[in-house]
């Protein structure tokens, strides 16, 4: 079959790879000039299956209310809610029961664990270099209540057999010797099989491998609309040209909604803006050895060898791409608190970035066929696109090829309620 994949972020490129591996003719359409320039460009650089969780968590309203008065709030509503934002927040609140949270986390961790295994296999097969490390992820606590609140997540990991280890203060400092002992850290949890790496480098390298395998990339063309005849998608209009297809995969992140909803296909995805800093510094010498998630400020600090990636913040601002400097203040405050040896000059000249995460109200992505038998959606991964990319791409390629995926994707159906 000739399959058109819309979007050359990490989700679209991994999907294209596995489709080509299954023997399909694949064309990827991307509005940017090369792969990985959207939300894949400068995320927190964590491949974090064990950390995978829905944003709709029990106590959401109370937490959000408290964050309103926080100096460096991890969640920011920077505009008056319109209908789309209000509907998203309402649906998120409805999905924030303990039962729904545990169910969603269980499903998300299963997909993410499978995805990490797929990426391990892919890395061993084609030798992609993306500054990757397999040294685990530390969730750092500054309050005993944080450790207590994390027990629900650890129970899900225990159920699924995902290894983790509780760390006292001294243990944590032994794993991450550049953390300031006076930072207030009291301990944490080591998620032993989580990983790190530069998603942009991975996506670019895999796109090159796809091209070598025969995948066609049409860059500089935005997908404008689907061409549908007799309840079947027969092509895509992009750059004023119709590209015929036997099947179409929509992997456009937050832009999936705008393409599909005019065809009567609801896509409950809302853009949640995240920010990052990429700092030129020897991370082994002054920063994290692997990756540290600051549970207090919801900020991730990741080793990318001669760079440090600091990512976080969830801003509800619609489709806004501005980058106010004040949004980086929380990232910098967390960095200075945990890793004060990072030079101030390096922080001042760090690359500032922001991207729109495609978030679903209940947490899990939307993955599978939707409305038309030959139309597929692979989107809504929120902060976990890098974590879930290979598994989502492999499972969808299997479904399209008539094979039963190795992981159950029924919980991620595009038409599910939630």
Secondary structure by P-SEA (a helix, b strand, c coil): cbbbbccccaaaaaaaaaaaaaccbbbbbbccccccccccccccccccccccccccccaaaaaaaaacccccccccccccccaaaaaaaaaaaaaccaaaaaaaaaaaaaaaaaaaaaaaaaaaacccccccccbbbbbccccaaaaaaaaaaaaaaaaabbbbbbbcaaaaaaaccccccccccccbbbccccccccaaaaaaaaaaaaaaacccccccccccbbbbccccccccccccbbbbccbbbbccccccccccccccccccbbbbbbbbbbbbccccccccccbbbcccccbbbbbcccbbbbbbbbbccccccccccccaaaaaaaaaaccccccaaaaaacccbbbbbbccccccccccccccccccccccccccccccaaaaaaaaaaaaaccccccccccccccccc
